[in-house]
Amino acid sequence: MAGEIVRLRIQGMGCDGCVTAVTEALRQVHGVRRVGVALEGGSAEVEVTSPVDSALLLAAVDRAGYDAALA
């Protein structure tokens, strides 16, 4: 069963390494099932299996060194 999709705008990514860092940071948040990060356009789609506080997702991106906001 598919979960809810949370969309984020990510600022500060400039390379594939940045995409990997953001992806791994988001995957560490409990309840995240799947993460898709796009360098072009600076976005992320996060599928969650249960309700996840969006502040946790934003904080994970912040800890990785990037700015995020809900899209």
N, C-alpha and C positions, 0 to 999 in steps of 0.2 A: 504494500500500500504506500503510495507516495505521500510525502509529508508536505508541510507548508514551505513555500519558497520565500526567502527574504532576499531582497535586492539591495545592494550597496553600491555607492559611488566611492571609488578609491582614488586618492590623489598622491602623487609622488612616485609612482611606479615608472621605471624607465627601461627595464630589461626583463628577460625571462627569469633571472634570479629573483627579481622583485615579485614576480607572479608566484614563484615557488614559495617564497617567504610568507606571502599573504595567505596562500593556499594552506600551508602547513599550520599557520597560526589559527586559522578558522577551523581546521580539522580538530584542533585540540579542545574546542569548546564542546562540553557534554551535550549530547542531543543532536549534533550535526551528522547528517548522513552522507551528504555529497556537497562538494564545493567546485564551482566553476569560476575561474578568474580570467578576465580578458584584459590584456595589456592595452590594446587599442580601445579607446573609449573609457578606460579606467573603471571597470565595473566587476562586480562579483554577484553570483547567484548562489545562495546557500540553502540547501534543502535540509530541513530539520525534522526529526522524527516525533518530537514532542514540543510543546511551547518552550521557546528559548527567549530569554530577555534580550532584546536587540542590543542593549547596553553591553552585554557580554561579548557579542560579536564585534562591536565597535572598539571595545577595550582590547580585544585580541589583535586587531589590526593596528591599533595604536602602539601596543607593545612590540609589534614587528617593525615599527618605525614609519608608518604611513598614516595618512589622515583618511577617515571614512565617515560617511553619512548615509542615512537611509535614502534610497532612491525613490 
